[in-house]
């Protein structure tokens, strides 16, 4: 009821009356969860999906669970990803320079 009043541009007092008279405060109907249905409709309507994709990045949606978060007992942290931290970039650059030196000293790219 409230959604219908809001969609037709009802006043604040009409919205309050609709909330007070609403028998179904949980938002569930025979069609399912109204909030989920509304989000799906927003996503499929023209710019809705584009706006959500640009704000959340990529293929994420507001309904999708984050894959990098640890759930359950003791959860809430993030799963570790590969990152170069501390002295790691220095060691990676040294290994790359050594590999280049070995390649160049064995002939490498000859210019003759």
N, C-alpha and C positions, 0 to 999 in steps of 0.2 A: 504494500500500500504506500509506504513512504517513498519507495523508488518511483512509483507512478506519479505521485505528487511532485517529486523533484524533477522528473523528466518533462512534465508539462509546465514547469516553471512556477510552481505554487509558492505562496508566501511562507515566511517563517512560521507564522501561526498555523497555517494549514499543515505544515510538516510536523509541528508539535502535536496537533490533533491526530494526525495519521499515526504517529509513534504511540500515543496513548491508547488508541483503539486497536493497535496491531495485536492479533491473537498469537502470531508466530514470531516471537522475538529472536529465535535462533537463526532464522534465515533459510531454513530448509523447507522445501516444497515437494510436490510429487515429481517434479522435474529434477530435483537434486539440490545441491547447495547453490543458493542464488548468487552469492559472492563469486564463486568459481565460474558460474555461467556468465556473469557479468564481465569477468576478466577475459574469458574466452571470446566473448562478443567484441570487447575492446581490442583484443589482439587481432581478430580477423577483419575488423573494420579499417579500411584504408591506412591512415597514418598511425593507428594505435600500435601495431606490431613494429613499425619502423622506430617509433619513439622509444618503445620498451627495449628494443635491441640496441639502440644507440646509447641509452642511459645505463643499461646493465652490461653491455658489451657482448658481442657475439650471439650465440644461440641460447644464452641463459634467459630464463623467464622467472617471474616472481614466484611461480609455483615449484620450480625445480630446486632440489636440495643441492647444496654446495658439496662437490666431490672431495675437496681438499680438507674439509673439517672432520675431525674425529668425533664420532657420536658415542654415547653410552657412558658407562661409569668412568669417571676421570677424564671425560672428553672435553671438548671445547677448544682444544689446540688445533693446530694445522699439521697435516702430513708434510714431512720434509721433502723438499725438492732439491735438485742439484743446483748449487750456487757456488760461484767462485767468491770466497770471502778471505779476509786476512791477507796472507802471503800467497794464496793460491794463484792469483793472476801473474805474480812474479815468476813462480815456478812454471806455469804454463808458457809464458813468454820465453823463458830459458830453454825449455824443452823444444819449442818451435825453432828457436835460433840454432840449437844444436842439430836438429834434424836438417835445417837448411844448410848448415856448415858441412854436414856429412854429404848431403846431396851435391853441393857445389864442389867439394873437394874430390868427388868421384866423377867429375866431368860435367855434371849438371847440364845446363843449356849451353851448348858450344856455339860460338858465334863465327866460326870460320867456314 
